[in-house]
Amino acid sequence: MKAVIITDFGAEPLVTDLPVPEPGPGELLVRLRAASLNPFDWKVADGALKGMVEHGFPLVMGSDGAGVVERIGPGVNRFRPGDTVYGQFMNLPYGRGSYAEYVLAAEDGTIARMPDDLPFAVAAALPTAGVTAYQAIEAARLDTGHVILINGASGGVGQSAIQFAALQGAHVLATGTGDIADRLRELGADRIIDFAAAPTAEQVLAAHPDGIDVVLDLVTRPGGDIDALAGLLKPGGRLISTNRATDPDALAAREIHGINLVNDPSRAELESLAALADAGKLRITIDAEVPLADAPTVVARARAGGSRGKTVILP
């Protein structure tokens, strides 16, 4: 089978041939029809989890994917050959990932059946970005009329978060440049904060001098300057980071709830997200669909930033 691998931390991704794996007890072999790119994929390749998790090399890149169950191992009861499934397939100790034609998954892993009419590309784009957005808005504890700033709204997580926040009745401020403003408004953003025109915090305070209720920060890295965003919040407000950039203790002293969100999908959440997407209640922007052979190129391009949606790999 064809797969995109790295041979060590920091190595350049390359397309190579690997044996098709055989499912063992409790495992299923999935013929992948689509995989999606997430920043986490190349962070792992660069060694973000080095020393914390064992890594098997050669390591197949990627986590999110969707496909069809090809074969099942002994003891598998929940899935059958021919089932369409999607979810997260990364298994670092065994060097498994979703940028491949085939991948093994544990029956009790982070996978779920997908609706028959849901396109594989859309399903593959859901697991990491969709679950992160869903869990972030749950952590925000929004109520009707609350004001939330989504900092980094143009990417996959941000676009889904806009929709979930709008469904909660919140007033959504979304950062983005003029070329994507209309799209963000269509998804439910009430105001676009063009960070290229003036500092984000400055624009938000001008519109909301008494402060806002929630900031969902998808941009700031650990050690980065998150203080300006914290300064936007009312006492009791919530600052949620998807990059572990908050200091909850320091924020608590300012009467702010700091939350470092870790994506932790359940099968029930995956099933709910797929149902929402299938019903048209969660819209996913596919920025590009590329063949597996072009995956190393699109990974390099995605590293440079400027995402306007999800990039999907078609094995």
C-alpha positions as CSV (number, residue, x, y, z in Angstrom):
1,M,0.0,0.0,0.0
2,K,1.0,3.6,-0.5
3,A,1.6,5.7,2.6
4,V,3.2,9.0,3.6
5,I,5.8,8.4,6.3
6,I,8.6,10.0,8.2
7,T,11.6,8.0,9.2
8,D,12.5,10.1,12.3
9,F,11.5,13.3,14.0
10,G,11.9,16.3,11.8
11,A,12.4,14.2,8.6
12,E,10.8,15.2,5.4
13,P,7.6,13.3,4.6
14,L,7.8,10.9,1.8
15,V,5.5,8.6,-0.1
16,T,6.5,4.9,0.0
17,D,5.2,1.4,-0.2
18,L,4.3,-0.5,3.0
19,P,2.7,-4.0,3.5
20,V,-1.0,-4.0,4.0
21,P,-1.5,-4.7,7.7
22,E,-3.5,-7.7,9.0
23,P,-6.1,-7.0,11.7
24,G,-5.4,-8.7,15.0
25,P,-7.9,-9.5,17.9
26,G,-10.3,-6.5,18.4
27,E,-9.0,-4.7,15.3
28,L,-10.4,-3.8,11.9
29,L,-8.7,-3.0,8.6
30,V,-10.1,0.1,7.0
31,R,-9.6,1.0,3.3
32,L,-9.3,4.8,3.6
33,R,-11.1,6.9,1.1
34,A,-10.1,10.3,2.6
35,A,-7.8,11.7,5.2
36,S,-7.6,15.3,6.4
37,L,-4.7,17.5,7.4
38,N,-4.4,19.0,10.9
39,P,-1.6,21.1,12.4
40,F,-1.2,18.3,15.0
41,D,-0.1,16.0,12.3
42,W,3.1,17.9,11.5
43,K,3.7,18.8,15.2
44,V,3.8,15.1,16.0
45,A,6.2,14.6,13.0
46,D,8.4,17.4,14.5
47,G,8.5,15.6,17.9
48,A,5.8,17.4,19.9
49,L,5.1,14.2,21.8
50,K,8.7,12.9,21.9
51,G,9.5,11.5,25.3
52,M,5.9,11.4,26.3
53,V,4.7,8.7,23.9
54,E,6.6,5.9,22.2
55,H,6.8,6.3,18.5
56,G,7.2,3.6,15.9
57,F,9.2,4.3,12.8
58,P,8.6,4.5,9.9
59,L,5.7,6.5,11.2
60,V,2.7,7.0,8.9
61,M,1.5,10.6,9.3
62,G,-2.0,11.7,10.0
63,S,-4.9,11.1,12.4
64,D,-8.2,11.9,10.8
65,G,-9.8,9.7,8.1
66,A,-12.8,8.0,6.7
67,G,-13.2,4.8,4.8
68,V,-14.7,1.3,4.5
69,V,-14.1,-1.7,6.7
70,E,-12.2,-4.2,4.6
71,R,-11.6,-7.0,7.1
72,I,-12.1,-7.6,10.9
73,G,-10.0,-9.5,13.4
74,P,-11.2,-12.1,16.0
75,G,-13.6,-10.8,18.6
76,V,-14.8,-7.7,16.7
77,N,-18.6,-7.4,17.2
78,R,-19.4,-3.7,16.6
79,F,-18.3,-3.5,12.9
80,R,-18.6,-5.6,9.8
81,P,-16.8,-5.6,6.4
82,G,-18.5,-3.0,4.2
83,D,-19.3,-0.6,7.1
84,T,-18.4,3.0,6.4
85,V,-16.5,4.5,9.3
86,Y,-14.6,7.6,10.3
87,G,-12.5,8.9,13.2
88,Q,-9.0,9.3,14.5
89,F,-6.6,6.5,13.5
90,M,-3.2,7.8,14.8
91,N,-1.4,5.1,16.8
92,L,2.1,6.3,17.5
93,P,3.6,3.3,19.2
94,Y,2.8,1.2,16.2
95,G,3.6,3.9,13.6
96,R,0.0,4.0,12.3
97,G,-1.7,7.0,10.7
98,S,-4.3,8.1,8.2
99,Y,-2.1,9.3,5.3
100,A,-2.3,5.8,3.8
101,E,-4.4,3.5,1.6
102,Y,-5.1,1.2,4.6
103,V,-5.0,1.5,8.4
104,L,-5.8,-0.6,11.4
105,A,-8.2,0.6,14.1
106,A,-9.2,-0.8,17.4
107,E,-12.9,-1.6,17.7
108,D,-13.0,0.4,20.9
109,G,-11.0,3.2,19.5
110,T,-12.1,6.7,18.4
111,I,-14.0,5.6,15.4
112,A,-17.7,5.6,14.5
113,R,-20.0,4.7,11.7
114,M,-20.9,7.5,9.3
115,P,-24.2,8.2,7.6
116,D,-24.4,6.5,4.2
117,D,-24.9,9.8,2.3
118,L,-22.1,11.7,4.0
119,P,-19.2,12.3,1.6
120,F,-15.9,10.7,2.8
121,A,-14.1,14.0,2.4
122,V,-16.5,15.8,4.8
123,A,-16.3,12.9,7.3
124,A,-12.5,12.9,7.2
125,A,-12.5,16.7,8.0
126,L,-14.7,16.3,11.1
127,P,-12.9,14.4,13.9
128,T,-10.2,16.7,15.2
129,A,-11.5,20.1,14.1
130,G,-15.1,19.4,14.7
131,V,-14.7,17.7,18.1
132,T,-12.3,20.5,19.2
133,A,-14.8,23.2,18.2
134,Y,-17.7,21.3,19.9
135,Q,-15.8,20.7,23.1
136,A,-14.5,24.3,23.2
137,I,-18.0,25.8,22.9
138,E,-19.3,23.4,25.6
139,A,-16.5,24.6,27.8
140,A,-17.5,28.2,27.1
141,R,-20.9,27.7,28.8
142,L,-22.5,30.2,26.5
143,D,-26.0,31.6,27.0
144,T,-28.2,33.7,24.8
145,G,-26.7,37.1,24.3
146,H,-23.2,36.2,25.6
147,V,-20.4,37.7,23.5
148,I,-17.6,35.4,22.3
149,L,-14.4,36.2,20.4
150,I,-13.1,33.4,18.3
151,N,-9.5,34.2,17.6
152,G,-8.3,32.3,14.5
153,A,-11.8,31.8,13.1
154,S,-10.8,31.1,9.5
155,G,-9.5,27.5,9.9
156,G,-11.4,24.3,10.4
157,V,-11.8,24.6,14.1
158,G,-12.8,28.2,14.0
159,Q,-15.4,27.8,11.3
160,S,-17.1,25.0,13.2
161,A,-16.9,26.9,16.5
162,I,-18.7,29.9,14.9
163,Q,-21.6,27.6,14.0
164,F,-21.8,26.0,17.5
165,A,-21.6,29.3,19.2
166,A,-24.3,30.8,17.0
167,L,-26.6,27.8,17.8
168,Q,-26.2,28.7,21.5
169,G,-27.5,32.2,20.8
170,A,-24.2,33.9,21.3
171,H,-23.0,37.1,19.7
172,V,-20.0,35.9,17.7
173,L,-16.9,38.0,17.0
174,A,-14.6,36.2,14.5
175,T,-11.1,37.2,13.5
176,G,-10.5,37.0,9.7
177,T,-9.4,39.0,6.7
178,G,-11.6,40.6,4.2
179,D,-11.4,37.8,1.7
180,I,-13.1,35.3,4.0
181,A,-15.4,37.8,5.8
182,D,-18.6,36.9,3.9
183,R,-18.0,33.2,4.5
184,L,-17.7,33.7,8.2
185,R,-20.8,35.7,8.3
186,E,-22.7,33.0,6.5
187,L,-21.6,30.5,9.2
188,G,-23.0,32.8,11.9
189,A,-20.4,35.4,12.8
190,D,-22.0,38.7,13.8
191,R,-18.9,40.8,13.4
192,I,-15.6,40.2,11.6
193,I,-12.5,41.5,13.3
194,D,-9.9,42.1,10.6
195,F,-6.6,41.7,12.4
196,A,-4.7,43.1,9.4
197,A,-6.5,46.5,9.9
198,A,-5.7,47.0,13.6
199,P,-4.9,44.9,16.7
200,T,-7.7,42.5,17.5
201,A,-7.9,43.6,21.2
202,E,-8.1,47.2,20.3
203,Q,-11.0,46.6,17.9
204,V,-12.9,44.4,20.4
205,L,-12.6,46.9,23.2
206,A,-13.8,49.7,21.0
207,A,-17.0,47.8,20.3
208,H,-17.4,46.3,23.8
209,P,-15.7,48.7,26.3
210,D,-17.3,46.9,29.2
211,G,-15.7,43.6,28.2
212,I,-16.9,40.3,26.7
213,D,-17.8,37.0,28.1
214,V,-15.6,34.4,26.4
215,V,-12.5,34.3,24.3
216,L,-11.7,31.1,22.3
217,D,-8.1,31.4,21.3
218,L,-6.9,29.1,18.5
219,V,-3.8,31.0,17.7
220,T,-1.5,31.9,20.7
221,R,1.3,29.4,21.4
222,P,2.7,28.5,24.8
223,G,4.8,31.4,26.0
224,G,3.0,33.8,23.7
225,D,1.4,37.0,24.7
226,I,-2.2,36.1,25.6
227,D,-2.5,39.0,28.1
228,A,-4.3,41.3,25.6
229,L,-7.0,38.7,25.0
230,A,-7.4,38.1,28.8
231,G,-7.9,41.9,29.2
232,L,-11.0,41.7,27.0
233,L,-12.9,39.6,29.5
234,K,-15.4,40.6,32.2
235,P,-14.9,39.3,35.7
236,G,-16.0,35.6,35.6
237,G,-15.2,35.4,31.9
238,R,-13.6,32.3,30.3
239,L,-10.4,32.2,28.2
240,I,-10.1,28.9,26.3
241,S,-6.9,27.9,24.6
242,T,-6.5,25.0,22.2
243,N,-2.7,25.4,22.4
244,R,-2.1,25.1,26.1
245,A,-1.3,28.9,26.2
246,T,-3.2,29.8,29.3
247,D,-2.0,30.0,33.0
248,P,-5.2,29.1,34.9
249,D,-3.8,30.0,38.3
250,A,-2.7,33.5,37.1
251,L,-6.0,34.1,35.4
252,A,-7.9,33.0,38.4
253,A,-6.3,35.8,40.4
254,R,-7.9,38.1,37.8
255,E,-11.3,36.4,38.3
256,I,-11.0,34.7,34.8
257,H,-11.5,31.0,34.2
258,G,-8.5,29.8,32.1
259,I,-9.0,26.5,30.3
260,N,-6.4,24.6,28.2
261,L,-8.6,22.4,26.1
262,V,-7.4,18.9,25.0
263,N,-9.3,17.2,22.2
264,D,-10.8,14.0,23.6
265,P,-13.5,12.6,21.3
266,S,-16.0,10.0,22.3
267,R,-17.9,7.7,19.9
268,A,-21.1,9.5,20.8
269,E,-19.6,12.9,19.9
270,L,-18.3,11.5,16.6
271,E,-21.8,10.1,15.8
272,S,-23.5,13.4,16.7
273,L,-21.1,15.5,14.5
274,A,-21.6,13.2,11.5
275,A,-25.3,13.4,11.9
276,L,-25.2,17.2,12.1
277,A,-23.0,17.4,8.9
278,D,-25.2,14.9,7.1
279,A,-28.3,17.0,7.9
280,G,-26.6,20.2,6.7
281,K,-26.6,21.7,10.2
282,L,-22.8,21.8,10.4
283,R,-21.1,23.1,7.2
284,I,-17.5,22.1,6.5
285,T,-15.4,24.0,4.0
286,I,-13.1,21.8,2.0
287,D,-10.3,24.0,0.8
288,A,-8.6,21.4,-1.4
289,E,-8.7,17.7,-2.3
290,V,-5.4,16.2,-3.3
291,P,-4.1,12.8,-4.2
292,L,-1.9,10.9,-1.7
293,A,1.2,11.5,-3.8
294,D,0.9,15.2,-3.3
295,A,0.5,15.0,0.5
296,P,4.2,16.0,1.3
297,T,3.7,19.2,-0.8
298,V,0.4,20.2,0.9
299,V,1.8,19.5,4.3
300,A,4.6,22.0,3.5
301,R,2.1,24.5,2.2
302,A,-0.1,24.1,5.3
303,R,2.8,24.7,7.6
304,A,3.1,28.2,6.0
305,G,-0.4,29.1,7.2
306,G,-3.3,30.9,5.5
307,S,-5.8,28.0,5.8
308,R,-9.3,28.8,4.6
309,G,-10.8,25.4,5.4
310,K,-9.7,21.8,5.4
311,T,-7.3,20.1,3.1
312,V,-8.3,16.5,2.3
313,I,-6.0,13.8,1.0
314,L,-7.5,11.1,-1.2
315,P,-5.6,7.8,-1.0
